[in-house]
Amino acid sequence: MHVLNQFYEWPKTRSEYNIFFKEVLRLPDFWSELNKKLIYGLVTAGGDTALKLAAWQHIYGGTWSP
């Protein structure tokens, strides 16, 4: 990101942001790549949560307190 900031000027106004996002959304394969990244993130988060819940159940599953 540091290298990108040396060579790229980020949009400053609302119209510049509108142009930026309009062009980004028109990139070829943007939606399919976004879909792949979202699915990967959801699967990764689900697996992480499953491992944490399994560890919690293993450690505290046999205990009971009134």
Phi and psi restraints in degrees (range 20) as a CNS / XPLOR table:
assign (resid 1 and name C) (resid 2 and name N)
       (resid 2 and name CA) (resid 2 and name C) 1.0 -63.3 20.0 2
assign (resid 2 and name N) (resid 2 and name CA)
       (resid 2 and name C) (resid 3 and name N) 1.0 -42.0 20.0 2
assign (resid 2 and name C) (resid 3 and name N)
       (resid 3 and name CA) (resid 3 and name C) 1.0 -65.7 20.0 2
assign (resid 3 and name N) (resid 3 and name CA)
       (resid 3 and name C) (resid 4 and name N) 1.0 -41.3 20.0 2
assign (resid 3 and name C) (resid 4 and name N)
       (resid 4 and name CA) (resid 4 and name C) 1.0 -61.4 20.0 2
assign (resid 4 and name N) (resid 4 and name CA)
       (resid 4 and name C) (resid 5 and name N) 1.0 -39.3 20.0 2
assign (resid 4 and name C) (resid 5 and name N)
       (resid 5 and name CA) (resid 5 and name C) 1.0 -67.1 20.0 2
assign (resid 5 and name N) (resid 5 and name CA)
       (resid 5 and name C) (resid 6 and name N) 1.0 -22.1 20.0 2
assign (resid 5 and name C) (resid 6 and name N)
       (resid 6 and name CA) (resid 6 and name C) 1.0 -74.1 20.0 2
assign (resid 6 and name N) (resid 6 and name CA)
       (resid 6 and name C) (resid 7 and name N) 1.0 -29.7 20.0 2
assign (resid 6 and name C) (resid 7 and name N)
       (resid 7 and name CA) (resid 7 and name C) 1.0 -114.0 20.0 2
assign (resid 7 and name N) (resid 7 and name CA)
       (resid 7 and name C) (resid 8 and name N) 1.0 -9.5 20.0 2
assign (resid 7 and name C) (resid 8 and name N)
       (resid 8 and name CA) (resid 8 and name C) 1.0 -122.9 20.0 2
assign (resid 8 and name N) (resid 8 and name CA)
       (resid 8 and name C) (resid 9 and name N) 1.0 132.8 20.0 2
assign (resid 8 and name C) (resid 9 and name N)
       (resid 9 and name CA) (resid 9 and name C) 1.0 -100.7 20.0 2
assign (resid 9 and name N) (resid 9 and name CA)
       (resid 9 and name C) (resid 10 and name N) 1.0 117.0 20.0 2
assign (resid 9 and name C) (resid 10 and name N)
       (resid 10 and name CA) (resid 10 and name C) 1.0 -70.3 20.0 2
assign (resid 10 and name N) (resid 10 and name CA)
       (resid 10 and name C) (resid 11 and name N) 1.0 152.8 20.0 2
assign (resid 10 and name C) (resid 11 and name N)
       (resid 11 and name CA) (resid 11 and name C) 1.0 -60.7 20.0 2
assign (resid 11 and name N) (resid 11 and name CA)
       (resid 11 and name C) (resid 12 and name N) 1.0 143.7 20.0 2
assign (resid 11 and name C) (resid 12 and name N)
       (resid 12 and name CA) (resid 12 and name C) 1.0 -112.7 20.0 2
assign (resid 12 and name N) (resid 12 and name CA)
       (resid 12 and name C) (resid 13 and name N) 1.0 -30.7 20.0 2
assign (resid 12 and name C) (resid 13 and name N)
       (resid 13 and name CA) (resid 13 and name C) 1.0 -111.4 20.0 2
assign (resid 13 and name N) (resid 13 and name CA)
       (resid 13 and name C) (resid 14 and name N) 1.0 169.3 20.0 2
assign (resid 13 and name C) (resid 14 and name N)
       (resid 14 and name CA) (resid 14 and name C) 1.0 -63.5 20.0 2
assign (resid 14 and name N) (resid 14 and name CA)
       (resid 14 and name C) (resid 15 and name N) 1.0 -39.4 20.0 2
assign (resid 14 and name C) (resid 15 and name N)
       (resid 15 and name CA) (resid 15 and name C) 1.0 -67.2 20.0 2
assign (resid 15 and name N) (resid 15 and name CA)
       (resid 15 and name C) (resid 16 and name N) 1.0 -36.6 20.0 2
assign (resid 15 and name C) (resid 16 and name N)
       (resid 16 and name CA) (resid 16 and name C) 1.0 -65.3 20.0 2
assign (resid 16 and name N) (resid 16 and name CA)
       (resid 16 and name C) (resid 17 and name N) 1.0 -40.1 20.0 2
assign (resid 16 and name C) (resid 17 and name N)
       (resid 17 and name CA) (resid 17 and name C) 1.0 -64.7 20.0 2
assign (resid 17 and name N) (resid 17 and name CA)
       (resid 17 and name C) (resid 18 and name N) 1.0 -39.6 20.0 2
assign (resid 17 and name C) (resid 18 and name N)
       (resid 18 and name CA) (resid 18 and name C) 1.0 -60.9 20.0 2
assign (resid 18 and name N) (resid 18 and name CA)
       (resid 18 and name C) (resid 19 and name N) 1.0 -44.9 20.0 2
assign (resid 18 and name C) (resid 19 and name N)
       (resid 19 and name CA) (resid 19 and name C) 1.0 -63.3 20.0 2
assign (resid 19 and name N) (resid 19 and name CA)
       (resid 19 and name C) (resid 20 and name N) 1.0 -44.5 20.0 2
assign (resid 19 and name C) (resid 20 and name N)
       (resid 20 and name CA) (resid 20 and name C) 1.0 -58.0 20.0 2
assign (resid 20 and name N) (resid 20 and name CA)
       (resid 20 and name C) (resid 21 and name N) 1.0 -51.6 20.0 2
assign (resid 20 and name C) (resid 21 and name N)
       (resid 21 and name CA) (resid 21 and name C) 1.0 -69.7 20.0 2
assign (resid 21 and name N) (resid 21 and name CA)
       (resid 21 and name C) (resid 22 and name N) 1.0 -33.0 20.0 2
assign (resid 21 and name C) (resid 22 and name N)
       (resid 22 and name CA) (resid 22 and name C) 1.0 -62.2 20.0 2
assign (resid 22 and name N) (resid 22 and name CA)
       (resid 22 and name C) (resid 23 and name N) 1.0 -42.5 20.0 2
assign (resid 22 and name C) (resid 23 and name N)
       (resid 23 and name CA) (resid 23 and name C) 1.0 -72.8 20.0 2
assign (resid 23 and name N) (resid 23 and name CA)
       (resid 23 and name C) (resid 24 and name N) 1.0 -37.0 20.0 2
assign (resid 23 and name C) (resid 24 and name N)
       (resid 24 and name CA) (resid 24 and name C) 1.0 -64.3 20.0 2
assign (resid 24 and name N) (resid 24 and name CA)
       (resid 24 and name C) (resid 25 and name N) 1.0 -42.9 20.0 2
assign (resid 24 and name C) (resid 25 and name N)
       (resid 25 and name CA) (resid 25 and name C) 1.0 -68.9 20.0 2
assign (resid 25 and name N) (resid 25 and name CA)
       (resid 25 and name C) (resid 26 and name N) 1.0 -19.2 20.0 2
assign (resid 25 and name C) (resid 26 and name N)
       (resid 26 and name CA) (resid 26 and name C) 1.0 -90.5 20.0 2
assign (resid 26 and name N) (resid 26 and name CA)
       (resid 26 and name C) (resid 27 and name N) 1.0 -1.2 20.0 2
assign (resid 26 and name C) (resid 27 and name N)
       (resid 27 and name CA) (resid 27 and name C) 1.0 -61.3 20.0 2
assign (resid 27 and name N) (resid 27 and name CA)
       (resid 27 and name C) (resid 28 and name N) 1.0 144.4 20.0 2
assign (resid 27 and name C) (resid 28 and name N)
       (resid 28 and name CA) (resid 28 and name C) 1.0 -65.4 20.0 2
assign (resid 28 and name N) (resid 28 and name CA)
       (resid 28 and name C) (resid 29 and name N) 1.0 137.8 20.0 2
assign (resid 28 and name C) (resid 29 and name N)
       (resid 29 and name CA) (resid 29 and name C) 1.0 64.8 20.0 2
assign (resid 29 and name N) (resid 29 and name CA)
       (resid 29 and name C) (resid 30 and name N) 1.0 18.8 20.0 2
assign (resid 29 and name C) (resid 30 and name N)
       (resid 30 and name CA) (resid 30 and name C) 1.0 -62.5 20.0 2
assign (resid 30 and name N) (resid 30 and name CA)
       (resid 30 and name C) (resid 31 and name N) 1.0 -48.2 20.0 2
assign (resid 30 and name C) (resid 31 and name N)
       (resid 31 and name CA) (resid 31 and name C) 1.0 -69.4 20.0 2
assign (resid 31 and name N) (resid 31 and name CA)
       (resid 31 and name C) (resid 32 and name N) 1.0 -38.1 20.0 2
assign (resid 31 and name C) (resid 32 and name N)
       (resid 32 and name CA) (resid 32 and name C) 1.0 -68.8 20.0 2
assign (resid 32 and name N) (resid 32 and name CA)
       (resid 32 and name C) (resid 33 and name N) 1.0 -38.6 20.0 2
assign (resid 32 and name C) (resid 33 and name N)
       (resid 33 and name CA) (resid 33 and name C) 1.0 -68.0 20.0 2
assign (resid 33 and name N) (resid 33 and name CA)
       (resid 33 and name C) (resid 34 and name N) 1.0 -39.6 20.0 2
assign (resid 33 and name C) (resid 34 and name N)
       (resid 34 and name CA) (resid 34 and name C) 1.0 -62.7 20.0 2
assign (resid 34 and name N) (resid 34 and name CA)
       (resid 34 and name C) (resid 35 and name N) 1.0 -40.7 20.0 2
assign (resid 34 and name C) (resid 35 and name N)
       (resid 35 and name CA) (resid 35 and name C) 1.0 -61.4 20.0 2
assign (resid 35 and name N) (resid 35 and name CA)
       (resid 35 and name C) (resid 36 and name N) 1.0 -44.3 20.0 2
assign (resid 35 and name C) (resid 36 and name N)
       (resid 36 and name CA) (resid 36 and name C) 1.0 -61.8 20.0 2
assign (resid 36 and name N) (resid 36 and name CA)
       (resid 36 and name C) (resid 37 and name N) 1.0 -42.6 20.0 2
assign (resid 36 and name C) (resid 37 and name N)
       (resid 37 and name CA) (resid 37 and name C) 1.0 -68.0 20.0 2
assign (resid 37 and name N) (resid 37 and name CA)
       (resid 37 and name C) (resid 38 and name N) 1.0 -38.6 20.0 2
assign (resid 37 and name C) (resid 38 and name N)
       (resid 38 and name CA) (resid 38 and name C) 1.0 -66.0 20.0 2
assign (resid 38 and name N) (resid 38 and name CA)
       (resid 38 and name C) (resid 39 and name N) 1.0 -42.8 20.0 2
assign (resid 38 and name C) (resid 39 and name N)
       (resid 39 and name CA) (resid 39 and name C) 1.0 -64.5 20.0 2
assign (resid 39 and name N) (resid 39 and name CA)
       (resid 39 and name C) (resid 40 and name N) 1.0 -43.3 20.0 2
assign (resid 39 and name C) (resid 40 and name N)
       (resid 40 and name CA) (resid 40 and name C) 1.0 -60.3 20.0 2
assign (resid 40 and name N) (resid 40 and name CA)
       (resid 40 and name C) (resid 41 and name N) 1.0 -43.8 20.0 2
assign (resid 40 and name C) (resid 41 and name N)
       (resid 41 and name CA) (resid 41 and name C) 1.0 -63.0 20.0 2
assign (resid 41 and name N) (resid 41 and name CA)
       (resid 41 and name C) (resid 42 and name N) 1.0 -41.8 20.0 2
assign (resid 41 and name C) (resid 42 and name N)
       (resid 42 and name CA) (resid 42 and name C) 1.0 -66.4 20.0 2
assign (resid 42 and name N) (resid 42 and name CA)
       (resid 42 and name C) (resid 43 and name N) 1.0 -41.8 20.0 2
assign (resid 42 and name C) (resid 43 and name N)
       (resid 43 and name CA) (resid 43 and name C) 1.0 -65.3 20.0 2
assign (resid 43 and name N) (resid 43 and name CA)
       (resid 43 and name C) (resid 44 and name N) 1.0 -42.1 20.0 2
assign (resid 43 and name C) (resid 44 and name N)
       (resid 44 and name CA) (resid 44 and name C) 1.0 -64.1 20.0 2
assign (resid 44 and name N) (resid 44 and name CA)
       (resid 44 and name C) (resid 45 and name N) 1.0 -44.9 20.0 2
assign (resid 44 and name C) (resid 45 and name N)
       (resid 45 and name CA) (resid 45 and name C) 1.0 -65.0 20.0 2
assign (resid 45 and name N) (resid 45 and name CA)
       (resid 45 and name C) (resid 46 and name N) 1.0 -40.1 20.0 2
assign (resid 45 and name C) (resid 46 and name N)
       (resid 46 and name CA) (resid 46 and name C) 1.0 -63.9 20.0 2
assign (resid 46 and name N) (resid 46 and name CA)
       (resid 46 and name C) (resid 47 and name N) 1.0 -42.8 20.0 2
assign (resid 46 and name C) (resid 47 and name N)
       (resid 47 and name CA) (resid 47 and name C) 1.0 -64.6 20.0 2
assign (resid 47 and name N) (resid 47 and name CA)
       (resid 47 and name C) (resid 48 and name N) 1.0 -41.2 20.0 2
assign (resid 47 and name C) (resid 48 and name N)
       (resid 48 and name CA) (resid 48 and name C) 1.0 -62.9 20.0 2
assign (resid 48 and name N) (resid 48 and name CA)
       (resid 48 and name C) (resid 49 and name N) 1.0 -44.9 20.0 2
assign (resid 48 and name C) (resid 49 and name N)
       (resid 49 and name CA) (resid 49 and name C) 1.0 -64.0 20.0 2
assign (resid 49 and name N) (resid 49 and name CA)
       (resid 49 and name C) (resid 50 and name N) 1.0 -40.6 20.0 2
assign (resid 49 and name C) (resid 50 and name N)
       (resid 50 and name CA) (resid 50 and name C) 1.0 -62.9 20.0 2
assign (resid 50 and name N) (resid 50 and name CA)
       (resid 50 and name C) (resid 51 and name N) 1.0 -42.6 20.0 2
assign (resid 50 and name C) (resid 51 and name N)
       (resid 51 and name CA) (resid 51 and name C) 1.0 -64.4 20.0 2
assign (resid 51 and name N) (resid 51 and name CA)
       (resid 51 and name C) (resid 52 and name N) 1.0 -41.6 20.0 2
assign (resid 51 and name C) (resid 52 and name N)
       (resid 52 and name CA) (resid 52 and name C) 1.0 -66.1 20.0 2
assign (resid 52 and name N) (resid 52 and name CA)
       (resid 52 and name C) (resid 53 and name N) 1.0 -41.7 20.0 2
assign (resid 52 and name C) (resid 53 and name N)
       (resid 53 and name CA) (resid 53 and name C) 1.0 -66.5 20.0 2
assign (resid 53 and name N) (resid 53 and name CA)
       (resid 53 and name C) (resid 54 and name N) 1.0 -37.3 20.0 2
assign (resid 53 and name C) (resid 54 and name N)
       (resid 54 and name CA) (resid 54 and name C) 1.0 -65.0 20.0 2
assign (resid 54 and name N) (resid 54 and name CA)
       (resid 54 and name C) (resid 55 and name N) 1.0 -41.8 20.0 2
assign (resid 54 and name C) (resid 55 and name N)
       (resid 55 and name CA) (resid 55 and name C) 1.0 -65.2 20.0 2
assign (resid 55 and name N) (resid 55 and name CA)
       (resid 55 and name C) (resid 56 and name N) 1.0 -42.4 20.0 2
assign (resid 55 and name C) (resid 56 and name N)
       (resid 56 and name CA) (resid 56 and name C) 1.0 -61.0 20.0 2
assign (resid 56 and name N) (resid 56 and name CA)
       (resid 56 and name C) (resid 57 and name N) 1.0 -44.5 20.0 2
assign (resid 56 and name C) (resid 57 and name N)
       (resid 57 and name CA) (resid 57 and name C) 1.0 -64.9 20.0 2
assign (resid 57 and name N) (resid 57 and name CA)
       (resid 57 and name C) (resid 58 and name N) 1.0 -39.1 20.0 2
assign (resid 57 and name C) (resid 58 and name N)
       (resid 58 and name CA) (resid 58 and name C) 1.0 -64.8 20.0 2
assign (resid 58 and name N) (resid 58 and name CA)
       (resid 58 and name C) (resid 59 and name N) 1.0 -40.4 20.0 2
assign (resid 58 and name C) (resid 59 and name N)
       (resid 59 and name CA) (resid 59 and name C) 1.0 -78.4 20.0 2
assign (resid 59 and name N) (resid 59 and name CA)
       (resid 59 and name C) (resid 60 and name N) 1.0 -47.9 20.0 2
assign (resid 59 and name C) (resid 60 and name N)
       (resid 60 and name CA) (resid 60 and name C) 1.0 -106.8 20.0 2
assign (resid 60 and name N) (resid 60 and name CA)
       (resid 60 and name C) (resid 61 and name N) 1.0 1.6 20.0 2
assign (resid 60 and name C) (resid 61 and name N)
       (resid 61 and name CA) (resid 61 and name C) 1.0 -67.6 20.0 2
assign (resid 61 and name N) (resid 61 and name CA)
       (resid 61 and name C) (resid 62 and name N) 1.0 -31.7 20.0 2
assign (resid 61 and name C) (resid 62 and name N)
       (resid 62 and name CA) (resid 62 and name C) 1.0 -90.3 20.0 2
assign (resid 62 and name N) (resid 62 and name CA)
       (resid 62 and name C) (resid 63 and name N) 1.0 -1.9 20.0 2
assign (resid 62 and name C) (resid 63 and name N)
       (resid 63 and name CA) (resid 63 and name C) 1.0 -95.7 20.0 2
assign (resid 63 and name N) (resid 63 and name CA)
       (resid 63 and name C) (resid 64 and name N) 1.0 152.8 20.0 2
assign (resid 63 and name C) (resid 64 and name N)
       (resid 64 and name CA) (resid 64 and name C) 1.0 -144.3 20.0 2
assign (resid 64 and name N) (resid 64 and name CA)
       (resid 64 and name C) (resid 65 and name N) 1.0 137.2 20.0 2
assign (resid 64 and name C) (resid 65 and name N)
       (resid 65 and name CA) (resid 65 and name C) 1.0 -134.3 20.0 2
assign (resid 65 and name N) (resid 65 and name CA)
       (resid 65 and name C) (resid 66 and name N) 1.0 141.9 20.0 2
